[in-house]
């Protein structure tokens, strides 16, 4: 058994397969990408609101 497996068993941690770790890392990357897109969307909307308020004050 590999050292990591022995350590996990000694610490009573759950042992997961490499495939599961890869799938979870892929999901994390997807979520980070979505979060980045949403953050950008919020910044664009904030700027649009700011411009809209400025135009309202001007007219």
CHARMM internal coordinates of N, CA and C (Angstrom, degrees):
IC EDIT
DIST 1 N 1 CA 1.4533
DIST 1 CA 1 C 1.5262
ANGL 1 N 1 CA 1 C 107.72
DIST 1 C 2 N 1.3184
ANGL 1 CA 1 C 2 N 116.21
DIHE 1 N 1 CA 1 C 2 N 144.08
DIST 2 N 2 CA 1.4676
ANGL 1 C 2 N 2 CA 119.34
DIHE 1 CA 1 C 2 N 2 CA -179.43
DIST 2 CA 2 C 1.5192
ANGL 2 N 2 CA 2 C 110.46
DIHE 1 C 2 N 2 CA 2 C -71.91
DIST 2 C 3 N 1.3099
ANGL 2 CA 2 C 3 N 115.29
DIHE 2 N 2 CA 2 C 3 N 161.30
DIST 3 N 3 CA 1.4717
ANGL 2 C 3 N 3 CA 120.22
DIHE 2 CA 2 C 3 N 3 CA -179.34
DIST 3 CA 3 C 1.5241
ANGL 3 N 3 CA 3 C 111.36
DIHE 2 C 3 N 3 CA 3 C -59.67
DIST 3 C 4 N 1.3543
ANGL 3 CA 3 C 4 N 117.44
DIHE 3 N 3 CA 3 C 4 N -40.08
DIST 4 N 4 CA 1.4646
ANGL 3 C 4 N 4 CA 120.33
DIHE 3 CA 3 C 4 N 4 CA 179.66
DIST 4 CA 4 C 1.5184
ANGL 4 N 4 CA 4 C 111.39
DIHE 3 C 4 N 4 CA 4 C -61.57
DIST 4 C 5 N 1.3220
ANGL 4 CA 4 C 5 N 116.73
DIHE 4 N 4 CA 4 C 5 N -39.90
DIST 5 N 5 CA 1.4589
ANGL 4 C 5 N 5 CA 120.76
DIHE 4 CA 4 C 5 N 5 CA 178.63
DIST 5 CA 5 C 1.5137
ANGL 5 N 5 CA 5 C 111.86
DIHE 4 C 5 N 5 CA 5 C -66.06
DIST 5 C 6 N 1.3191
ANGL 5 CA 5 C 6 N 116.75
DIHE 5 N 5 CA 5 C 6 N -41.02
DIST 6 N 6 CA 1.4660
ANGL 5 C 6 N 6 CA 120.44
DIHE 5 CA 5 C 6 N 6 CA 177.99
DIST 6 CA 6 C 1.5191
ANGL 6 N 6 CA 6 C 110.58
DIHE 5 C 6 N 6 CA 6 C -63.88
DIST 6 C 7 N 1.3165
ANGL 6 CA 6 C 7 N 115.86
DIHE 6 N 6 CA 6 C 7 N -42.43
DIST 7 N 7 CA 1.4625
ANGL 6 C 7 N 7 CA 120.27
DIHE 6 CA 6 C 7 N 7 CA 179.96
DIST 7 CA 7 C 1.5164
ANGL 7 N 7 CA 7 C 110.41
DIHE 6 C 7 N 7 CA 7 C -63.53
DIST 7 C 8 N 1.3306
ANGL 7 CA 7 C 8 N 117.48
DIHE 7 N 7 CA 7 C 8 N -41.64
DIST 8 N 8 CA 1.4629
ANGL 7 C 8 N 8 CA 121.11
DIHE 7 CA 7 C 8 N 8 CA -179.64
DIST 8 CA 8 C 1.5232
ANGL 8 N 8 CA 8 C 110.57
DIHE 7 C 8 N 8 CA 8 C -63.70
DIST 8 C 9 N 1.3097
ANGL 8 CA 8 C 9 N 116.31
DIHE 8 N 8 CA 8 C 9 N -41.92
DIST 9 N 9 CA 1.4654
ANGL 8 C 9 N 9 CA 120.01
DIHE 8 CA 8 C 9 N 9 CA -179.47
DIST 9 CA 9 C 1.5242
ANGL 9 N 9 CA 9 C 110.17
DIHE 8 C 9 N 9 CA 9 C -67.35
DIST 9 C 10 N 1.3224
ANGL 9 CA 9 C 10 N 116.92
DIHE 9 N 9 CA 9 C 10 N -42.11
DIST 10 N 10 CA 1.4622
ANGL 9 C 10 N 10 CA 120.24
DIHE 9 CA 9 C 10 N 10 CA 179.38
DIST 10 CA 10 C 1.5261
ANGL 10 N 10 CA 10 C 111.43
DIHE 9 C 10 N 10 CA 10 C -63.74
DIST 10 C 11 N 1.3160
ANGL 10 CA 10 C 11 N 117.21
DIHE 10 N 10 CA 10 C 11 N -33.82
DIST 11 N 11 CA 1.4667
ANGL 10 C 11 N 11 CA 121.37
DIHE 10 CA 10 C 11 N 11 CA -177.69
DIST 11 CA 11 C 1.5290
ANGL 11 N 11 CA 11 C 111.47
DIHE 10 C 11 N 11 CA 11 C -90.40
DIST 11 C 12 N 1.3336
ANGL 11 CA 11 C 12 N 117.36
DIHE 11 N 11 CA 11 C 12 N 3.53
DIST 12 N 12 CA 1.4632
ANGL 11 C 12 N 12 CA 123.14
DIHE 11 CA 11 C 12 N 12 CA -177.10
DIST 12 CA 12 C 1.5250
ANGL 12 N 12 CA 12 C 112.25
DIHE 11 C 12 N 12 CA 12 C 57.77
DIST 12 C 13 N 1.3486
ANGL 12 CA 12 C 13 N 117.00
DIHE 12 N 12 CA 12 C 13 N 32.14
DIST 13 N 13 CA 1.4588
ANGL 12 C 13 N 13 CA 121.95
DIHE 12 CA 12 C 13 N 13 CA 176.33
DIST 13 CA 13 C 1.5196
ANGL 13 N 13 CA 13 C 109.33
DIHE 12 C 13 N 13 CA 13 C -88.04
DIST 13 C 14 N 1.3273
ANGL 13 CA 13 C 14 N 114.80
DIHE 13 N 13 CA 13 C 14 N 157.65
DIST 14 N 14 CA 1.4573
ANGL 13 C 14 N 14 CA 120.45
DIHE 13 CA 13 C 14 N 14 CA 178.00
DIST 14 CA 14 C 1.5230
ANGL 14 N 14 CA 14 C 108.56
DIHE 13 C 14 N 14 CA 14 C -77.49
DIST 14 C 15 N 1.3239
ANGL 14 CA 14 C 15 N 116.76
DIHE 14 N 14 CA 14 C 15 N 136.61
DIST 15 N 15 CA 1.4558
ANGL 14 C 15 N 15 CA 122.14
DIHE 14 CA 14 C 15 N 15 CA 177.32
DIST 15 CA 15 C 1.5246
ANGL 15 N 15 CA 15 C 107.40
DIHE 14 C 15 N 15 CA 15 C -97.44
DIST 15 C 16 N 1.3355
ANGL 15 CA 15 C 16 N 116.41
DIHE 15 N 15 CA 15 C 16 N 128.01
DIST 16 N 16 CA 1.4643
ANGL 15 C 16 N 16 CA 120.49
DIHE 15 CA 15 C 16 N 16 CA -179.80
DIST 16 CA 16 C 1.5177
ANGL 16 N 16 CA 16 C 109.22
DIHE 15 C 16 N 16 CA 16 C -118.78
DIST 16 C 17 N 1.3097
ANGL 16 CA 16 C 17 N 115.17
DIHE 16 N 16 CA 16 C 17 N 154.82
DIST 17 N 17 CA 1.4594
ANGL 16 C 17 N 17 CA 120.08
DIHE 16 CA 16 C 17 N 17 CA -178.53
DIST 17 CA 17 C 1.5228
ANGL 17 N 17 CA 17 C 110.57
DIHE 16 C 17 N 17 CA 17 C -76.82
DIST 17 C 18 N 1.3137
ANGL 17 CA 17 C 18 N 114.51
DIHE 17 N 17 CA 17 C 18 N 160.09
DIST 18 N 18 CA 1.4608
ANGL 17 C 18 N 18 CA 120.77
DIHE 17 CA 17 C 18 N 18 CA 177.55
DIST 18 CA 18 C 1.5243
ANGL 18 N 18 CA 18 C 109.44
DIHE 17 C 18 N 18 CA 18 C -61.94
DIST 18 C 19 N 1.3202
ANGL 18 CA 18 C 19 N 117.23
DIHE 18 N 18 CA 18 C 19 N -37.91
DIST 19 N 19 CA 1.4645
ANGL 18 C 19 N 19 CA 121.13
DIHE 18 CA 18 C 19 N 19 CA 179.53
DIST 19 CA 19 C 1.5265
ANGL 19 N 19 CA 19 C 110.91
DIHE 18 C 19 N 19 CA 19 C -61.94
DIST 19 C 20 N 1.3171
ANGL 19 CA 19 C 20 N 116.61
DIHE 19 N 19 CA 19 C 20 N -40.60
DIST 20 N 20 CA 1.4646
ANGL 19 C 20 N 20 CA 119.89
DIHE 19 CA 19 C 20 N 20 CA 179.06
DIST 20 CA 20 C 1.5276
ANGL 20 N 20 CA 20 C 110.83
DIHE 19 C 20 N 20 CA 20 C -66.95
DIST 20 C 21 N 1.3119
ANGL 20 CA 20 C 21 N 116.48
DIHE 20 N 20 CA 20 C 21 N -40.26
DIST 21 N 21 CA 1.4705
ANGL 20 C 21 N 21 CA 120.50
DIHE 20 CA 20 C 21 N 21 CA 177.95
DIST 21 CA 21 C 1.5269
ANGL 21 N 21 CA 21 C 109.62
DIHE 20 C 21 N 21 CA 21 C -62.09
DIST 21 C 22 N 1.3370
ANGL 21 CA 21 C 22 N 117.34
DIHE 21 N 21 CA 21 C 22 N -44.18
DIST 22 N 22 CA 1.4672
ANGL 21 C 22 N 22 CA 121.13
DIHE 21 CA 21 C 22 N 22 CA 178.64
DIST 22 CA 22 C 1.5226
ANGL 22 N 22 CA 22 C 110.72
DIHE 21 C 22 N 22 CA 22 C -61.77
DIST 22 C 23 N 1.3321
ANGL 22 CA 22 C 23 N 117.08
DIHE 22 N 22 CA 22 C 23 N -42.76
DIST 23 N 23 CA 1.4652
ANGL 22 C 23 N 23 CA 121.03
DIHE 22 CA 22 C 23 N 23 CA 179.79
DIST 23 CA 23 C 1.5233
ANGL 23 N 23 CA 23 C 110.90
DIHE 22 C 23 N 23 CA 23 C -63.84
DIST 23 C 24 N 1.3245
ANGL 23 CA 23 C 24 N 116.75
DIHE 23 N 23 CA 23 C 24 N -40.97
DIST 24 N 24 CA 1.4670
ANGL 23 C 24 N 24 CA 120.47
DIHE 23 CA 23 C 24 N 24 CA 178.99
DIST 24 CA 24 C 1.5268
ANGL 24 N 24 CA 24 C 111.31
DIHE 23 C 24 N 24 CA 24 C -67.36
DIST 24 C 25 N 1.3255
ANGL 24 CA 24 C 25 N 116.89
DIHE 24 N 24 CA 24 C 25 N -39.15
DIST 25 N 25 CA 1.4664
ANGL 24 C 25 N 25 CA 120.11
DIHE 24 CA 24 C 25 N 25 CA 177.46
DIST 25 CA 25 C 1.5280
ANGL 25 N 25 CA 25 C 110.78
DIHE 24 C 25 N 25 CA 25 C -65.05
DIST 25 C 26 N 1.3305
ANGL 25 CA 25 C 26 N 116.20
DIHE 25 N 25 CA 25 C 26 N -38.83
DIST 26 N 26 CA 1.4661
ANGL 25 C 26 N 26 CA 120.55
DIHE 25 CA 25 C 26 N 26 CA 177.38
DIST 26 CA 26 C 1.5248
ANGL 26 N 26 CA 26 C 109.84
DIHE 25 C 26 N 26 CA 26 C -62.81
DIST 26 C 27 N 1.3186
ANGL 26 CA 26 C 27 N 116.64
DIHE 26 N 26 CA 26 C 27 N -43.05
DIST 27 N 27 CA 1.4725
ANGL 26 C 27 N 27 CA 121.12
DIHE 26 CA 26 C 27 N 27 CA 179.17
DIST 27 CA 27 C 1.5324
ANGL 27 N 27 CA 27 C 110.82
DIHE 26 C 27 N 27 CA 27 C -63.89
DIST 27 C 28 N 1.3150
ANGL 27 CA 27 C 28 N 117.01
DIHE 27 N 27 CA 27 C 28 N -39.52
DIST 28 N 28 CA 1.4673
ANGL 27 C 28 N 28 CA 120.95
DIHE 27 CA 27 C 28 N 28 CA 177.63
DIST 28 CA 28 C 1.5237
ANGL 28 N 28 CA 28 C 109.93
DIHE 27 C 28 N 28 CA 28 C -61.92
DIST 28 C 29 N 1.3453
ANGL 28 CA 28 C 29 N 117.10
DIHE 28 N 28 CA 28 C 29 N -43.97
DIST 29 N 29 CA 1.4665
ANGL 28 C 29 N 29 CA 120.02
DIHE 28 CA 28 C 29 N 29 CA 178.37
DIST 29 CA 29 C 1.5228
ANGL 29 N 29 CA 29 C 111.07
DIHE 28 C 29 N 29 CA 29 C -61.09
DIST 29 C 30 N 1.3395
ANGL 29 CA 29 C 30 N 116.81
DIHE 29 N 29 CA 29 C 30 N -41.28
DIST 30 N 30 CA 1.4681
ANGL 29 C 30 N 30 CA 120.69
DIHE 29 CA 29 C 30 N 30 CA 178.28
DIST 30 CA 30 C 1.5253
ANGL 30 N 30 CA 30 C 110.59
DIHE 29 C 30 N 30 CA 30 C -62.21
DIST 30 C 31 N 1.3135
ANGL 30 CA 30 C 31 N 116.94
DIHE 30 N 30 CA 30 C 31 N -45.77
DIST 31 N 31 CA 1.4639
ANGL 30 C 31 N 31 CA 120.95
DIHE 30 CA 30 C 31 N 31 CA -179.62
DIST 31 CA 31 C 1.5260
ANGL 31 N 31 CA 31 C 111.33
DIHE 30 C 31 N 31 CA 31 C -65.08
DIST 31 C 32 N 1.3298
ANGL 31 CA 31 C 32 N 116.93
DIHE 31 N 31 CA 31 C 32 N -38.65
DIST 32 N 32 CA 1.4649
ANGL 31 C 32 N 32 CA 120.04
DIHE 31 CA 31 C 32 N 32 CA 177.26
DIST 32 CA 32 C 1.5233
ANGL 32 N 32 CA 32 C 110.78
DIHE 31 C 32 N 32 CA 32 C -63.82
DIST 32 C 33 N 1.3393
ANGL 32 CA 32 C 33 N 116.41
DIHE 32 N 32 CA 32 C 33 N -38.99
DIST 33 N 33 CA 1.4609
ANGL 32 C 33 N 33 CA 120.92
DIHE 32 CA 32 C 33 N 33 CA 178.45
DIST 33 CA 33 C 1.5275
ANGL 33 N 33 CA 33 C 110.63
DIHE 32 C 33 N 33 CA 33 C -64.80
DIST 33 C 34 N 1.3329
ANGL 33 CA 33 C 34 N 116.99
DIHE 33 N 33 CA 33 C 34 N -44.65
DIST 34 N 34 CA 1.4659
ANGL 33 C 34 N 34 CA 121.38
DIHE 33 CA 33 C 34 N 34 CA 178.09
DIST 34 CA 34 C 1.5238
ANGL 34 N 34 CA 34 C 110.18
DIHE 33 C 34 N 34 CA 34 C -62.44
DIST 34 C 35 N 1.3223
ANGL 34 CA 34 C 35 N 116.75
DIHE 34 N 34 CA 34 C 35 N -43.84
DIST 35 N 35 CA 1.4654
ANGL 34 C 35 N 35 CA 120.69
DIHE 34 CA 34 C 35 N 35 CA 178.48
DIST 35 CA 35 C 1.5263
ANGL 35 N 35 CA 35 C 110.68
DIHE 34 C 35 N 35 CA 35 C -60.42
DIST 35 C 36 N 1.3097
ANGL 35 CA 35 C 36 N 117.07
DIHE 35 N 35 CA 35 C 36 N -42.45
DIST 36 N 36 CA 1.4603
ANGL 35 C 36 N 36 CA 121.10
DIHE 35 CA 35 C 36 N 36 CA 177.59
DIST 36 CA 36 C 1.5155
ANGL 36 N 36 CA 36 C 111.62
DIHE 35 C 36 N 36 CA 36 C -61.29
DIST 36 C 37 N 1.3363
ANGL 36 CA 36 C 37 N 116.57
DIHE 36 N 36 CA 36 C 37 N -42.41
DIST 37 N 37 CA 1.4634
ANGL 36 C 37 N 37 CA 120.57
DIHE 36 CA 36 C 37 N 37 CA 178.53
DIST 37 CA 37 C 1.5184
ANGL 37 N 37 CA 37 C 111.04
DIHE 36 C 37 N 37 CA 37 C -64.47
DIST 37 C 38 N 1.3157
ANGL 37 CA 37 C 38 N 117.19
DIHE 37 N 37 CA 37 C 38 N -42.38
DIST 38 N 38 CA 1.4694
ANGL 37 C 38 N 38 CA 121.11
DIHE 37 CA 37 C 38 N 38 CA 179.97
DIST 38 CA 38 C 1.5227
ANGL 38 N 38 CA 38 C 110.64
DIHE 37 C 38 N 38 CA 38 C -66.45
DIST 38 C 39 N 1.3250
ANGL 38 CA 38 C 39 N 116.80
DIHE 38 N 38 CA 38 C 39 N -38.28
DIST 39 N 39 CA 1.4629
ANGL 38 C 39 N 39 CA 120.55
DIHE 38 CA 38 C 39 N 39 CA 178.14
DIST 39 CA 39 C 1.5247
ANGL 39 N 39 CA 39 C 109.86
DIHE 38 C 39 N 39 CA 39 C -63.04
DIST 39 C 40 N 1.3266
ANGL 39 CA 39 C 40 N 116.72
DIHE 39 N 39 CA 39 C 40 N -44.02
DIST 40 N 40 CA 1.4603
ANGL 39 C 40 N 40 CA 121.18
DIHE 39 CA 39 C 40 N 40 CA 177.80
DIST 40 CA 40 C 1.5257
ANGL 40 N 40 CA 40 C 110.34
DIHE 39 C 40 N 40 CA 40 C -62.40
DIST 40 C 41 N 1.3256
ANGL 40 CA 40 C 41 N 116.79
DIHE 40 N 40 CA 40 C 41 N -42.23
DIST 41 N 41 CA 1.4611
ANGL 40 C 41 N 41 CA 121.73
DIHE 40 CA 40 C 41 N 41 CA 178.75
DIST 41 CA 41 C 1.5313
ANGL 41 N 41 CA 41 C 110.79
DIHE 40 C 41 N 41 CA 41 C -60.02
DIST 41 C 42 N 1.3046
ANGL 41 CA 41 C 42 N 116.99
DIHE 41 N 41 CA 41 C 42 N -43.56
DIST 42 N 42 CA 1.4680
ANGL 41 C 42 N 42 CA 121.35
DIHE 41 CA 41 C 42 N 42 CA 179.21
DIST 42 CA 42 C 1.5250
ANGL 42 N 42 CA 42 C 110.05
DIHE 41 C 42 N 42 CA 42 C -62.65
DIST 42 C 43 N 1.3201
ANGL 42 CA 42 C 43 N 117.59
DIHE 42 N 42 CA 42 C 43 N -43.52
DIST 43 N 43 CA 1.4640
ANGL 42 C 43 N 43 CA 120.99
DIHE 42 CA 42 C 43 N 43 CA 179.44
DIST 43 CA 43 C 1.5261
ANGL 43 N 43 CA 43 C 110.98
DIHE 42 C 43 N 43 CA 43 C -62.30
DIST 43 C 44 N 1.3207
ANGL 43 CA 43 C 44 N 117.09
DIHE 43 N 43 CA 43 C 44 N -41.02
DIST 44 N 44 CA 1.4692
ANGL 43 C 44 N 44 CA 121.13
DIHE 43 CA 43 C 44 N 44 CA 178.26
DIST 44 CA 44 C 1.5198
ANGL 44 N 44 CA 44 C 110.25
DIHE 43 C 44 N 44 CA 44 C -64.13
DIST 44 C 45 N 1.3254
ANGL 44 CA 44 C 45 N 117.12
DIHE 44 N 44 CA 44 C 45 N -43.99
DIST 45 N 45 CA 1.4622
ANGL 44 C 45 N 45 CA 120.65
DIHE 44 CA 44 C 45 N 45 CA 179.65
DIST 45 CA 45 C 1.5234
ANGL 45 N 45 CA 45 C 111.57
DIHE 44 C 45 N 45 CA 45 C -65.81
DIST 45 C 46 N 1.3217
ANGL 45 CA 45 C 46 N 117.41
DIHE 45 N 45 CA 45 C 46 N -39.46
DIST 46 N 46 CA 1.4710
ANGL 45 C 46 N 46 CA 120.24
DIHE 45 CA 45 C 46 N 46 CA 176.83
DIST 46 CA 46 C 1.5239
ANGL 46 N 46 CA 46 C 110.45
DIHE 45 C 46 N 46 CA 46 C -60.30
DIST 46 C 47 N 1.3192
ANGL 46 CA 46 C 47 N 116.53
DIHE 46 N 46 CA 46 C 47 N -43.31
DIST 47 N 47 CA 1.4603
ANGL 46 C 47 N 47 CA 120.98
DIHE 46 CA 46 C 47 N 47 CA 179.07
DIST 47 CA 47 C 1.5303
ANGL 47 N 47 CA 47 C 110.52
DIHE 46 C 47 N 47 CA 47 C -64.65
DIST 47 C 48 N 1.3251
ANGL 47 CA 47 C 48 N 117.19
DIHE 47 N 47 CA 47 C 48 N -40.41
DIST 48 N 48 CA 1.4657
ANGL 47 C 48 N 48 CA 120.71
DIHE 47 CA 47 C 48 N 48 CA 178.36
DIST 48 CA 48 C 1.5244
ANGL 48 N 48 CA 48 C 110.85
DIHE 47 C 48 N 48 CA 48 C -63.26
DIST 48 C 49 N 1.3084
ANGL 48 CA 48 C 49 N 117.57
DIHE 48 N 48 CA 48 C 49 N -41.66
DIST 49 N 49 CA 1.4661
ANGL 48 C 49 N 49 CA 121.50
DIHE 48 CA 48 C 49 N 49 CA 178.08
DIST 49 CA 49 C 1.5220
ANGL 49 N 49 CA 49 C 109.78
DIHE 48 C 49 N 49 CA 49 C -64.11
DIST 49 C 50 N 1.3211
ANGL 49 CA 49 C 50 N 117.22
DIHE 49 N 49 CA 49 C 50 N -42.85
DIST 50 N 50 CA 1.4672
ANGL 49 C 50 N 50 CA 121.05
DIHE 49 CA 49 C 50 N 50 CA 179.18
DIST 50 CA 50 C 1.5261
ANGL 50 N 50 CA 50 C 110.77
DIHE 49 C 50 N 50 CA 50 C -60.56
DIST 50 C 51 N 1.3172
ANGL 50 CA 50 C 51 N 116.68
DIHE 50 N 50 CA 50 C 51 N -45.87
DIST 51 N 51 CA 1.4689
ANGL 50 C 51 N 51 CA 121.15
DIHE 50 CA 50 C 51 N 51 CA 179.33
DIST 51 CA 51 C 1.5250
ANGL 51 N 51 CA 51 C 110.14
DIHE 50 C 51 N 51 CA 51 C -64.35
DIST 51 C 52 N 1.3315
ANGL 51 CA 51 C 52 N 116.44
DIHE 51 N 51 CA 51 C 52 N -42.42
DIST 52 N 52 CA 1.4655
ANGL 51 C 52 N 52 CA 120.46
DIHE 51 CA 51 C 52 N 52 CA 178.45
DIST 52 CA 52 C 1.5161
ANGL 52 N 52 CA 52 C 112.01
DIHE 51 C 52 N 52 CA 52 C -60.61
DIST 52 C 53 N 1.3048
ANGL 52 CA 52 C 53 N 117.21
DIHE 52 N 52 CA 52 C 53 N -41.42
DIST 53 N 53 CA 1.4697
ANGL 52 C 53 N 53 CA 121.10
DIHE 52 CA 52 C 53 N 53 CA 178.89
DIST 53 CA 53 C 1.5241
ANGL 53 N 53 CA 53 C 110.72
DIHE 52 C 53 N 53 CA 53 C -66.51
DIST 53 C 54 N 1.3256
ANGL 53 CA 53 C 54 N 116.96
DIHE 53 N 53 CA 53 C 54 N -40.05
DIST 54 N 54 CA 1.4668
ANGL 53 C 54 N 54 CA 120.39
DIHE 53 CA 53 C 54 N 54 CA 178.13
DIST 54 CA 54 C 1.5205
ANGL 54 N 54 CA 54 C 110.80
DIHE 53 C 54 N 54 CA 54 C -62.48
DIST 54 C 55 N 1.3295
ANGL 54 CA 54 C 55 N 117.15
DIHE 54 N 54 CA 54 C 55 N -44.04
DIST 55 N 55 CA 1.4651
ANGL 54 C 55 N 55 CA 121.09
DIHE 54 CA 54 C 55 N 55 CA 179.87
DIST 55 CA 55 C 1.5217
ANGL 55 N 55 CA 55 C 110.60
DIHE 54 C 55 N 55 CA 55 C -64.11
DIST 55 C 56 N 1.3328
ANGL 55 CA 55 C 56 N 116.37
DIHE 55 N 55 CA 55 C 56 N -37.56
DIST 56 N 56 CA 1.4634
ANGL 55 C 56 N 56 CA 120.47
DIHE 55 CA 55 C 56 N 56 CA 179.58
DIST 56 CA 56 C 1.5258
ANGL 56 N 56 CA 56 C 109.78
DIHE 55 C 56 N 56 CA 56 C -65.08
DIST 56 C 57 N 1.3224
ANGL 56 CA 56 C 57 N 117.66
DIHE 56 N 56 CA 56 C 57 N -39.07
DIST 57 N 57 CA 1.4619
ANGL 56 C 57 N 57 CA 121.86
DIHE 56 CA 56 C 57 N 57 CA 179.05
DIST 57 CA 57 C 1.5272
ANGL 57 N 57 CA 57 C 111.37
DIHE 56 C 57 N 57 CA 57 C -68.59
DIST 57 C 58 N 1.3288
ANGL 57 CA 57 C 58 N 116.74
DIHE 57 N 57 CA 57 C 58 N -34.71
DIST 58 N 58 CA 1.4608
ANGL 57 C 58 N 58 CA 121.27
DIHE 57 CA 57 C 58 N 58 CA -178.40
DIST 58 CA 58 C 1.5277
ANGL 58 N 58 CA 58 C 110.76
DIHE 57 C 58 N 58 CA 58 C -70.60
DIST 58 C 59 N 1.3251
ANGL 58 CA 58 C 59 N 117.73
DIHE 58 N 58 CA 58 C 59 N -40.58
DIST 59 N 59 CA 1.4705
ANGL 58 C 59 N 59 CA 120.42
DIHE 58 CA 58 C 59 N 59 CA -176.33
DIST 59 CA 59 C 1.4964
ANGL 59 N 59 CA 59 C 114.02
DIHE 58 C 59 N 59 CA 59 C -84.21
END
COOR INIT
IC SEED 1 N 1 CA 1 C
IC BUILD
